[in-house]
Amino acid sequence: MGEGAAIKVPRDSCVYVPTGGAIPAGCDCAVMLEYTEDYGDGTIGVLKPGAPGMNLIFRGDDVFPGKTILKAGRVLKAQDIGALAAVGKTEVPVRPRLRVGVISTGDELVPADQKPGPGQVRDVNGPMLAALLRDYGAEAVDYGIAVDDEKLLWEKTRAAAEDCDAVILSGGSSAGVKDAACRILGELGELLLHGIAVKPGKPTILGNAGNKPLIGLPGHPVAAYFVAKLFVLPLLARLEGRSRREYPVRAVLSESLNANHGRMQLNACRLEEKDGRLVAEPIRSKSGLITQLAGADAYLVIDRDCEGLPKGAEVEVFWN
């Protein structure tokens, strides 16, 4: 081991080689040791036929001149690092992590580590979105909570847009008097859309400022989560020049599920294997109840022109 093979093996002969060792000249296959017997007189019995090339790795099998090892736009995984180590590449050019500013809006919000007073709730979206961005591979920049003061929110959003590659606001995207996100994003740049045909997530806003995306998410945590996962993360992937794919699995519904809103409906579900089939149990919740989503394994999508699905219907589910 660790040296070249110094011998040449004549025809109709064999030699012991440790696993991973160099193959001597004259050999064209390797038979596993457990398929041989040593008769003690210099004769080795081969109990399993060997074909040319069996159990051998040849020069050029793994890497050869002109072969592309990794394509641009790929997130490096453990196996990619192994391939780079095999060809002696300990440094490769990579894109810097995207910096995404996260702002939670609303007079009613207090930090997650504080006890809410009357009419107040803890900020759920800030920590949740930051964790989602980190899982994706981006750097989440926390700009904290912005009260419903349009001037202060404008200044905080402008600062985030100057310092980051994208900005996410949560809350303030509906049509209420204090819901100023739409006006602010329009003043900072170009307002592209306000409202999507998705439940939950209807009051979503998309704009840009200096070619940087500005996204306004609903304040309800479940809606903010789904919109961020389905729309924000693919948008960030495009900024990085890479694709982001989700691979659904097939499951059957454990109960009927109605959907008559005229919008694409996203429904969290729990998964369980029964009688060799994957069963999806819909979680019936509201867009403000985040703990229900925390217990979900996956989610399913009901098309906007569908009024519901019966018990036993086969659906595609996407892992959370």
N, C-alpha and C positions, 0 to 999 in steps of 0.2 A: 504494500500500500504506500502511496506517495511517491512511487518511482515508476519509470517505464519498464516494460517487460523486456528482459535481456536475452530471452531464449527464443528459439524457433521450434515449433511443434511439428514433427513429421506427420505425414498422412496416416490415418487410422490410429492416431494416438490422442491422448488427452492429458491435461495438466490441471492441477487444482489452482483456482484463482479466487481470492476473497471477493465478496460482494463489493463492487465499486472499484476493483483493481483493474489495472491495464491488461488488455487481452494480448497474448503473445502472437507473433506472426505465425501464420499457418492455421489459426483457429477461425472458424466461421460461425460458431454458435456456442451457447453456454447452457448446460443442463444443471438444474438445481441439485444441490448436494443430497437432499433427501430422496432423490430419484436415482441414486447410484449406490453401489456396494463395492467395498474393497475386499477382494478375495485373498489378500495377503501375499500373493506371489507376483505382484507387479501388474496383475490384471484387475481392471476396473469394470464392473458390470453396470451398464447403462439401462435402466429399467423403463425409461420413457423416451420415445423418439425425439430427436432434435432436428429442427429444420434450419437452413442457413439464415442467420440474422436473429435467431431466437434469443431473447434475453440480452441483447446487445444494444448499446447506444453508439451510433456512428457519428463521426465528425460531420457537422452540418445538420444533424437531426433537429437540434434545438435552435441554433442561431447560424445564419449564413450571411454572407455579404449582400446588402441590399434589402434585407428583411426589416420591416417596420416592427419594432418591439412594442411601442405604445403610441397611440395617436393623440394629437393635441386635443385638449378639451376634456380629458378624462380626469376624474378625481382619483388620486393615487390611493390604492388599497394595499393590503399586506402582500398580496401575490405580485402586485406591480413592483413593490420595493424589492421583492425577491428576484424578479427578472432583471431589474436594474443592477442589483448586486452581482448577478451572474455574469453580466457583461462589463463589470468594473465601473459602472456609472454611479458615483456617490453623490454627484450634484447634477441636477437637471433644472432647466428654466421652468418656473411656475408663475402663475398669476397671483398677485397679492389677494388676500381675503377681502371681500367686499365689506365696506363699513356701512351699516344700515342704522340710521337713527330711529329710535322708538320713543314716541310721545303718547302718553295717556292724557285724555282731556276730560274735564268735568269737575264742577264744584263739589260733587258728592263723593269724590274719591279720596281715600287716605292710603298711605303706604301699607303694604301687606303685613308689616310687623306692628302696626298700630291697631288699637281697638276702635271700631267705628262708633261714632256717636249717632244721635237721632238723624235719620235721613242720609246717612253716609254708608258707603260700602268700601271694602278693601279693593285696591287696584289689582285685578286679576290679569288683565291683558298685557300689562308691561312685562312682568316676569314670564308669562306664558309665551309671548312672542319672542322675547330674548332667548328663551330655551329652544324654541323652534328654529330660530336663525342659527344658533350655535350648532344644533344637530345637523343643519344643512351644510355648515362650514363657513358661514359668514361671521363677521364680528358685529355683535349687537352693541350699539352705543346708547346707553340709557340717558334720556333727557328728562326723566322724571315725569311728574304730574303737572299739567298746565290747567289752571283754573279757567272758568268761562269768562275770560277777559280777552276780547278780540285782539287788542294791541299787543298784550303780552304773548298770546299764542302765536301771533304773526311773527314777532321777534324770535321766539324760540324755534319756530319752524324754519325761518330764514337761516338762522345760525346752523341748524342741523343740515339744511340743504347745501350750505357752503362747505361744511366739514365732512359730509358723508357722500356715499355713492347713491343712496336712496333714502327716503324718509317714509316712515309709517306712522300715521296718526290713528288712534283708535278712539271712537266716541265723537260726538259732534257732527255726524255725517247725515243725520236725519233732517226733517223739515221744521224742527222746533225753532223758537225765537233765538235761543242761545246756541243752536247748532251752526257754528261759524266755519267749520272745516272747509266746506265747499267754497265759500267766499275767499278764504285765505289762500287755498291752493290755486284758485283762479287769479288772485292778485300776484302771487309769486311767480307764476308761469302760465302755462296753457292748461285749461281744464278740458280733458278729453271725454269724460263721461261721468254721469252721476246717476247711479241706479243700474242694477243688473237683475235679470230674470232668474234669480236663485233664492231658494228658501232653505236655511236662513242666510241672510247676507244682502238683501235688496238694496240698502242705502250705501253701497260701496262707491267710492270716488277714485278716479284715476286722473292724474295730471302729470305735467313735467315742468321742470325749471332748469334751463341750461342742459338739456338732454339727461337730466337725472329724474327718475320716476318719483312721483309723490303719490302715496296711496292713503286714502282715508278708509278705515275699516269701521264696521258697526261697533258700537260700544258693548253689545251683549257678547260675552266671552265665546260661546259656541259658534256664533256667526263669525266672529273675528278669527277663530281658529280655522274654520272651514275655508273662508275666503283667502286667508294667508296660505294655507296648504295648497289650494287648487289654483290660485292665480298669482300670488306674490312669489312663491318659490320658483315656479317656471319662468317668471319674468326675470328674477335674479340670475337664473341659469343662462338665459339669453344674453344678459349683460356680460357673463363670463365666457361666452362662446361655447357653452356645452349644453347638452340635452339632459333633461331629467325625465325619466320614465317610471311609471308605476305599473306593476304587473298584477292584474286582478286574479282572483281565484273564484271558482264557481261554488255557490252554496244554495240551499233551498230555504225559503222563509218558514219560520216556525208558526207564523200567524199572518193574517191579512194586514195590509198596510194601505191606508188611504192617502191620496195626494190629489187635491182638486183646487190647487192655487193658481194654476196657469204659469207656474214657474218650475224650473228644475229643482227637485227636492233632494237634499242631502240628509241621510238618516244614519245615525250611529247604530251599531249593533254589536252584540256579543256572539262569539262563535263557539260551537261545540260539535264534536264529532259523535254522530249517532248512527249505528248500524252501517258503518262504513261510508257515511255521507257527512259532508260539512253542513251544519245547520246554522242559519243566521237568525238570531233573536233580536228584533228591532227594539231599540231603547226609546221609549216614548217620553219625551222631555220637552223643555222649552229652551229658547236660545240664551236665556240668562242663567241656566243651571249647569255650571261647569263640572260639578262632581259627577253628574251622570255621564258626561263625555269621558271623564277620567277612568271609568270602569269599562270603557268600550275597547273591543279588539280591532274593529274595522268600521267602515262605513259603506253604504250603498247609495247609488244614484238612481232616482226615478225621473225619467224624461218629463219635460214640461207639458207635453201633450198626452200624458198618461194620468188617469184618474185614480190609480191605485193598483196594487198587486195582490192576488189571492194567496192564501196559505198554500205552501207547497211549490210556489213559483220558483223557478231557478233564476238566480240573480248573480251579477258580478259584484264582489266585495273587494274593497281596497284596504290594505292594512293601515292602521293608524300609525 
